[in-house]
Amino acid sequence: MGLVKKLSDRLAGNRLSRGRTLAPIARRKIEEGLRASSFDAPTAEYLRAHLPYLATKKRHADWALFFGKKRARKILGLKPEDVEYNTAIFYDKIKAWLKDGVFDFNGIRLMQPLTAGEEKLLALEFIDLVLPVLLGPGHYDLIRGLGMEGPYEMGNVTLKQGDVVVDAGANMGMFTAVAARAGCRVLAFEPIKFIRETYLEKNVALNGGEVEILPYALSDRPEELQFVSFQENLGASRRVEDLHKDMKNEDPVEIVQALPLDDIVRDRGIERIDFIKADIEGSERRLLLGAREVLRNFAPKLSLCTYHLSDDPEVMTKIILDIQPKYRIVQRESKLYASVE
């Protein structure tokens, strides 16, 4: 088999590779937008800073899939900082929206992170959560090309004013803030006490709107769980039983209450659910199994992360269609979008 054929087959077989090979498309769209003055000043400066990164990213990623990262870097003569997403640089760029300790992204308000690790989280989550709002609809390839997971809104799966939204894995409250800005009622689920008290509650107060913070994990049955809270990466908090083999369990562990979404909706007399966003570190399938009545009766729009477990796309698709066959499902590189038309 020829080298080119072998490489193309390797790329075609990797479901995450498209996000990497979107880099040239993202670069072209940014350059076109800059020439046409399509972006406001801080957004333009932020995107312009990505151009050198995007210029090397596709070449490195393609070779890395074939040879492995270390050999690819050696062959190409690249340093890690030439191809890895330098969060420090891009966090510095989003400071254009910072004033008096508060970021204001066109009405999405977020407190300034307290540590370097939390600055990194904000810089990464900004791309999927805030940048789509700043750019407006129709920029999926640009956002995916920057190398993150992709936006939570796509096609028919969008937030509408008046929607009742479940934010599962609310974390700092970035998606909660986006939904509140869109005029939605938000049920923000975050089981980790430190994250709730340090960030989520304060960001909810900054944005206002109809938001209720719920200190629960969502699962397929009521249970008490041990959760580990990673101090260097607040976005990776998860069940202790779901730790990867290479994860060190040296961070704080706390007991949290897990509940099925069906129980919460029934007990609180919630009349409908219109949108479910979930990024809960591999527990998305448990959320779905605990939301049978919600999916069957309300058919909410779904925007779910599917990259935590290798069989997430297949398993979650089957669960959804077994419960509500009317769903139309679109699986992209890292997220599943579903709606009933």
Helices and strands as residue ranges (DSSP letters): H 3-12, H 17-21, H 23-35, H 41-48, H 51-67, H 69-76, H 80-83, H 87-94, G 95-97, E 98-99, E 102-105, E 108-111, H 116-129, H 131-135, H 140-145, E 164-168, H 174-181, E 185-189, H 193-195, I 196-200, H 201-207, E 210-214, E 216-218, E 223-228, G 234-236, E 238-239, G 240-242, E 253-259, H 261-268, E 275-278, H 284-289, H 292-298, E 301-305, H 312-323, E 328-331, E 335-339
